[in-house]
Amino acid sequence: MLKELIESGFGNNMNLCCSEKMLYAANWAYNLQLPPEALKMSSGFGGGMGMGFVCGGITGGIMALSAIYVKRNNHESTRIKELEKEFIEKFNAALGAVDCKELKVKHPPVSSKRACNLDFILITAASIIDEIVEREGL
C-alpha cells in the first residue's frame, strides 16, 4: 500500500521533504484522514530536523504509526513503543544507519536535487511500515 504509493512517485510534484512525504503518503495509503494542520507538523522533521539527525523517513513513519495505533496518548500502553522500536531496528538493519548524515554517505543521491537517495530510503521505510500495518491491522 504505502510502498507502492511512494514507488509510484507520490508527492514528487508537491515539493515535500522526507518526513512530509512519509506522513502525507501514509495519510493517503491508509485513509487516516489527517487534517492539513496535522500534516504540516511533519515539515520540521525533514533533513534530520534540519541538522542531519534522525532521518525524516523514520520520524514521518513514526508519526504515521502513532496516528494509526495511539488512541489518545503515548502512556496508554507500550504498543507504540514496541512498534516504533521494531520499525527503527528494521530500518537500521536494511539501510545501515538511522541518521541523515550517515544515510547520505551510505546512500548517495542519484540526482543533484537531493542530498541522499531519498526514493530508496523512503521505499525501504514504507515497506517496513506496510509490514507492520498488514500484521497489526488498521
PELINVEN-V575809 format. One record per pair of residues at least 12 apart in sequence whose C-alpha atoms are under 6 Angstrom apart, sorted by the first residue. I is the first residue (numbers start at 1). GAP is how many residues later the second one is. Records with the same first field share a line. If there is no record, write none. Layout:
I=GAP + GAP
This chain:
1=28
2=24 + 27 + 124
3=120 + 123 + 124
17=29
18=28 + 38 + 39
19=23 + 26 + 27 + 37 + 38 + 41
20=22 + 23
22=38 + 39
23=37 + 41
48=52
52=48 + 49
53=46 + 47
54=44 + 45
55=43 + 44 + 45
57=65
104=12
